[in-house]
Amino acid sequence: MKVIELLLSLFFPEKCMFCGNITRKAENFICENCRQRVAFCKDLKCCSICGKPQVSLGEKEICYPCLTKTYRPYKRATAVVKYNDETKVGIKRYKNGNGEIVGEAMGVLMAERVKEVFGGVHFDFVTGIPPSDKRVIERGFDPVAVLCDSIAKELGARYEKRVIKKIKKTKKQSSLDYEHRIRNMIGAFGLYDGIDLKGKRILLVDDVMTTGATIEEGAYVLKKGGGKEIYAVTFATTTKEPKSFNEKSEKS
C-alpha cells in the first residue's frame, strides 16, 4: 500500500488549492506561503450571526445588516476563509476539476470551523445547496456533495443528499449585482417528496457566501418544511455589504 501511495505522490503530487504549487502531505493542500497570505476567518473579527468578517463590530459582535434584518431563516452561519482574489482562484480550481480529494480537505477545514464556532451543537444531518444538473455534468462531479460528505464524516453526522432540489431555472449568481442576486434566488428551491424535517437541527453547506441569498433561500425551505434550527457553513465568505456590492464578480 505504501508503495502505491509513493508512486501516486510521484506522478500525481498534491498541489496547493490556492496557488497550485506542490505541497507536502502534512500541509493539507495549502502551502506555507498561502497560509501566511490567506485570511482565515478564525483570525478575523466576524459577525456572530452571518459569520462575515467585518471592519467594525459593536459589543454584541453583530454586523449592521444582521441587526437590521427582521427575519433570517438560519440561526448562525460561518466560513473558513475570507473571499478575495486568492481564495477565489482556489475555489475555481476545485470546482473546475482539481480533484475531489481537494474537496475532502476543504470539508475537513469546514468541519473544524463548525466545531469551533458551533461547538456542542448536534446536527441531525448535513445537506447542501444543489448545483444545476448542467454544471454537475460539465464538471464531472458535484463539488458541494463532496464537501458535505467530508464534513459529515468529520462531525460524525449523517449526510442527506436528496433534501433540497432546484425547482426554478436561475441565472448564475456570479453574473449579477446584489439586488438581482436576491431576486434570482427567490423561489429557486423546494424539497424532495417524503422528507421529514420536523424538529430537525440541520447543517446547510455551500462553497461560497456572497450576498447570502442562496443560503437564505435554502435555509428558508428547510425551515418552512419543519426544520427546527438551521445552521450554515461555507468554505469562503465575503465582507461586501449590500450598498457596495454593485459590481459583477468574475466568472466562478
N, C-alpha and C positions, 0 to 999 in steps of 0.2 A: 504493500500500500504506500509506503514511504517513497519507494522508487517511482511509482506512478505520480505521486504528488510532486516529486522533484522534477520529473520530465515535464509535467504541466506548467510548473513555475518557470521552466527554462523557455518553453515555446509560447506560453501564454502568461507572461508576468503580470502581476497585479499593478494597476495604474491608479494614480490619484484621481478621484472623481471630479476634482475641480480643475487641475492644470494638465492632467494626462501624463505626468511624469511617472516613471516606475517607482513603486513604493515597496517597503519591506512589509512582510505579513503582519507584524506587530502594529503597523501604522493604520491598519484597517481602512485602506483605500483613501486616506488623507495624508499627504506628505507633510513633513515637519514644517516646510516653508508655508504651506497653505494653512496649517493650524495656527500659525502666527498672524496670517492676514485675514482669515475668515472671521466674521463677527458672530460668535456663538451667543445665543440668547441667554445662556446661563451666566454670561459675563456682563450682560446689559440690564438696565432697569426696564422691566416690562409691565404692561398693564395686567392686573390680576384677573381680568375677565377675558379680553380678546387675545392676550398674550403678545401683542405687538410692542416692539421696543419703542420707547418714547423719549423725546428730548427732555421733557419736563413732566413730572407727575406730582400730584398732591399727596397729602398724608395717607390717603386710602389706597394709593397706587392704582388708581383707575383713570384711564385716559378720558379726554373730553367727550369723544363720540360715545363711549360706553356710559358716561354719566348722563348724557342727554337722550340716549336711546330708551324708549318706553318699553320695548319688548325685544328680547333676544332668545331664540329657541334653544340655544345651547347654554349650559351653565358656565363652563370655562373652556378656554382654548389655549394651546401652547404650541411652540415650534422649536426646532433645533438651532437654526441659523437665521440671520437677517438676510433678506433677499436683496442682493445687489449684483453688480456685473460679474463678480467672481463666482458666487453661488449659482447664478442663473446659468452660467456655462456648464457647471457640473450637473444641474438638473436636466438641461437639454441633452447633455452627453448620455445620461442614463436613459431618459425617455426615448431617445432616438437609437437605442440599440447597443449601449455599452456593456450589457450583460446583466442578467437577473441577479448575479452574485453581488453586484454593487447595490442593488435594491435591498438585498438582505442585510447588508452592512448599514445602509441608511435606516432600515427598520429597527435595528439594534439601538442606534443613536436616538431614534424617536421614542422607543420604549424606555430608555434611560431617562429621557426628558419627562415622560409621563410619570414615571416613578418619583422623580424629583419634585415636580410641580403638583401632581395629584396624589401624592403618596398616601397609601391606605385605602384608596378607592377601589372597590371590587367591581369589575365590569362583567356583565352577563355575557356580552360578546363584543367582538370588534367587527366593524364593517367599513366599507369605503364608498367614496363618490364614484359612480360608474362612468368610465370614459365611453365615447361613442364606439359602436362596433367597427366603424370605418377606421378609427385611429388604432384600435387594437390590431386589426388586420394589417395596417400599414407598418406598425412597429413589430408585429410578430409576437407580442406578449402584452399583458395588462400590467403596467407599472404600478398602479395603485394596489392591485391584488397581491403583488409581490411584497409591497410594504406592509399590507395588512397581515399577511401570513407570518412575516418575520416578527412584527410587533406582538401578535397574538401568542406566538411561541415564547417570546421573552417574558410576557406578562402571565403566562400560564392560563390564558383565556381562550375561548372558542372563537374561531373566525367564521362568520356567516357571510358568504359572498352574495347570495341572491336575496337581498333585502330591499335596497333602493334600486329602482330602474328608471331609465330615462324615458319620458313619455312625450317630450316635445323637442323638436329639432331646434337647436340653438346655434348661434354664431360662435366662433372661437372667442373666448373671453379676452385673449391677448390682443385682439384686433380692435377692441372697443375702449372708449373712455369710461370714466367712473359711472356716470349716470346710465349709460347704455348697458354696462355690465350688470347693474342691478336689475334693469328691466328684462334683460336677456334671460336671466335665470328664474324669473317668476313663473311658477307652474311647470318647471322643467322636469321635476321628478315625481315619482309615485312609488308605491310599494308593491312587491310581488304578492300575489294572492296567497292567502293562508298563513301570512306572517303574524305571529303573536308577539306583540311588543309590550303588552300590558305590564306595568310595574318594572320594566327592564331598565338597567343602567347601561348605556351604550357608549362605546368609544368610536367616534367617526373619524375616518382617515382620508387625507388628500395630500398631494405633494406640495402645493403652494397655496398660501392665503394672500391675496392682494386686497381687493375690496371687502372680501368676506362674504360676497353674495352667494357663491357656490356652497360654501359650508353652511351658511344660514338656511338656504333653501333645503339642503339635505337634512339638517337638523330639524327643520320645520315639519317635514313629512314624517320623520321618526317620532316627533313629539305628538303630532296630530294622530298618529297611529297607535298611541298609547304609551310611548316610551316615558319612563319616569324622569330620568336625568340623562342629558346628552352632553358628553364631553367631546372635544375635538383636538386633533393633533395633526400638524403638517410638518414637512421637513423644513420649509422656509416660510417666512412671513415678511411683509413689507412694513415700512413705517409711514407710508404715504397716507395722508388724510384726505377725505372726500373733496375738499375745496382745491387741493393741489394735485389731485390725481386726474389730470385732464389730458395728458399726452397718451398716445398709443404706445404700448410696450412692444418690444421686439418679439418676433415670432418665436414661440416656445414649443 
